[in-house]
Amino acid sequence: MLRWYVVHTKPSCEAVADANLRRQGYDVYFPRAISSGRRRGRLHEHVMALFPRYLFLRLDEGHQALAPIRSTTGVAGIVRFGLSYAIVPDAVIGGLRAREDGATGLHRVGRAFEFVPGMPVQVEAGPFDGLEGIFEREAGTDRVVVLLTLLGHSASVYIPMDSLVPSHVAA
């Protein structure tokens, strides 16, 4: 019988555990996400574990043993609830795989806020830090157009999306 188990990895060792478990012939699912953020003022995208320190392992209970998994490099243990191992339904794994990007196999981490045209926003980074404006539209995957009042005139300005928050949320 095939079942999905949850493997707990050592810190930052998801990829190591994934590679070593695959090398031993196990079916492993390591969901990863692409996240964007700012580093030194520049937009930077990086791939990270969707569930840090966790992998999913499909085990054929009649033909594969759990014992070698616990001693695999990168693995801290197998998740349990009391004496029972945590079993993940096939539908959960199928749902995760259905949400992956078809080309890259990565998940996109959602935005903290959804912006709609006409929404008041506040800029929280960059040369326009602290200014309030009106959200106009998205301009690509990571930039937006905001209507700002500068020196008494309204101007549409392109700024990074991650430097905006709704004005009622700004501190």
C-alpha positions in Angstrom: 0.0 0.0 0.0 1.4 3.4 -1.0 1.1 6.2 1.6 2.6 9.7 2.0 4.6 10.4 5.2 6.0 13.7 6.5 9.8 13.8 6.9 11.3 16.3 9.2 14.7 17.5 8.0 17.6 19.2 9.7 17.8 23.0 9.4 18.3 24.1 5.7 18.9 20.4 4.7 15.7 19.8 2.7 17.6 19.5 -0.6 20.2 17.2 0.9 17.6 15.0 2.4 15.6 15.0 -0.9 18.7 13.9 -2.9 19.7 11.2 -0.4 16.2 9.7 -0.1 15.9 9.6 -3.9 19.3 8.0 -4.1 17.9 5.2 -1.9 14.9 4.7 -4.2 12.2 6.5 -2.3 9.5 8.7 -4.0 10.0 12.1 -2.5 8.0 15.3 -3.0 9.9 18.5 -2.1 7.6 21.5 -2.7 9.5 24.7 -3.4 8.4 28.3 -3.8 9.8 31.3 -5.5 9.8 34.4 -3.3 10.8 37.9 -4.1 12.1 40.5 -1.8 14.6 43.3 -1.5 18.3 42.9 -0.9 20.5 46.0 -0.9 17.7 48.0 -2.5 17.3 45.6 -5.4 14.5 43.2 -6.2 15.8 39.6 -5.6 14.0 36.3 -6.3 15.1 33.1 -4.6 13.8 29.6 -4.3 12.9 28.3 -0.9 11.2 25.4 0.7 7.4 25.8 0.7 7.4 24.0 4.1 10.8 24.7 5.7 12.3 21.6 7.2 9.6 19.2 5.8 9.4 16.8 2.8 6.8 14.3 1.8 7.8 10.7 1.2 5.7 8.1 -0.5 6.4 4.7 0.8 5.3 1.3 -0.4 4.6 -0.3 3.0 4.9 -3.9 1.9 8.3 -3.4 0.1 10.1 -0.4 1.7 11.1 0.2 5.3 10.9 3.4 7.4 14.1 2.6 9.4 16.6 3.7 6.8 14.9 7.1 6.4 15.7 8.1 10.0 19.4 7.6 9.4 19.6 9.4 6.1 21.8 12.4 5.9 19.7 15.6 6.2 16.8 13.8 7.9 16.0 14.6 11.5 13.1 12.2 11.8 9.6 11.2 10.6 6.7 13.2 11.9 4.6 11.2 14.4 1.5 11.9 16.5 2.1 9.7 19.6 2.9 6.2 18.3 1.4 6.8 14.8 3.2 8.3 11.9 1.6 11.3 10.2 -0.1 10.1 7.0 -0.9 12.7 4.3 -3.8 12.0 2.0 -3.1 11.6 -1.7 -5.5 14.5 -2.3 -3.3 16.9 -0.3 -0.2 16.1 -2.4 -2.3 16.2 -5.6 -3.6 19.6 -4.6 -0.1 21.0 -3.9 1.2 19.6 -7.2 -1.8 21.2 -9.1 -0.9 24.6 -7.7 2.7 24.4 -9.0 3.8 26.4 -12.0 3.8 24.0 -15.0 7.1 25.2 -16.4 9.2 25.5 -13.2 7.5 23.2 -10.8 7.6 26.1 -8.2 4.9 27.7 -6.2 4.4 31.4 -6.2 4.2 32.9 -2.7 1.1 35.2 -2.6 1.2 38.9 -2.0 0.5 40.3 1.3 -2.1 42.8 -0.2 -4.2 42.9 -3.3 -4.4 46.3 -4.9 -7.3 47.6 -6.9 -7.4 50.7 -9.1 -8.3 53.8 -7.1 -7.1 52.4 -3.8 -5.2 54.8 -1.5 -1.7 53.5 -0.9 1.5 54.5 0.9 5.0 54.1 -0.4 7.3 52.5 2.3 10.6 52.3 0.5 12.8 54.0 -2.0 12.9 57.7 -3.0 9.2 58.2 -2.5 9.2 56.7 1.0 6.4 58.1 3.1 4.3 59.5 0.3 0.7 58.6 -0.2 -0.9 58.1 -3.6 -3.5 56.3 -5.6 -2.9 52.9 -7.1 -3.5 52.9 -10.9 -2.4 49.6 -12.3 0.1 46.8 -12.3 3.0 47.2 -14.8 4.6 43.8 -15.0 5.1 41.2 -12.4 6.9 43.3 -9.8 6.1 47.0 -10.6 3.0 49.1 -10.3 1.9 52.6 -11.4 0.9 55.0 -8.6 -0.5 58.5 -9.0 1.6 60.7 -6.6 1.3 64.4 -6.0 4.8 65.8 -6.4 5.6 69.6 -6.2 1.9 70.4 -6.6 1.4 68.3 -9.7 0.0 64.8 -10.2 2.4 62.3 -11.8 2.1 58.6 -12.6 5.2 56.9 -11.1 6.5 53.3 -11.7 7.6 51.8 -8.4 8.3 48.3 -7.1 5.1 46.5 -5.9 6.7 45.3 -2.6 7.3 48.9 -1.5 3.6 49.6 -1.3 1.0 49.1 1.4 -2.6 50.2 1.6 -2.6 53.6 3.3 -4.9 52.4 6.2 -2.3 49.6 7.0 0.8 51.9 7.1 2.2 52.7 10.5 
